[in-house]
């Protein structure tokens, strides 16, 4: 199974918003009816769908909430990966992706 996860935002330390993520299987959007759980890991910050990560059906993207405190924890080059647990118990991981995290001058939480 060819699982892919895309995360292409420009993230700065101190950012706080919902990062849009896509998950595809064999280059097609994942069928959520077949999925029990998806674990998203961005730089060691782990959140799961359907509990912590929302899915926007209209855009067909997952929305990974990132707080300012969490984004300040990210390293300049952070790794991103998703692990998918299907209803039948199979678990597949996506390849590892590198995300560049941009620095900011102020380290204050606003």
C-alpha angles and dihedrals in degrees: 000000000000105000117183131179124193127204112167107158124127102243123195125193105262096030118138121192143095111288113218112230130180127205121198134180116204088350094303127104111272116260103238092197086071095048129087098180142353120203114204118196120190112177092330094313103123124197130164138218127253096022106043104007120063127213119222105210094193094056093027091227135125117236112219109193113223122188126205090248091053095047090051087059093058119107120232088258110032130179124234128198140155128210118201124205112197125209090253091060098256114138123200129180126212120231116274115264128196121228122193111223113206119223124233128205098231119061093191121122107232 
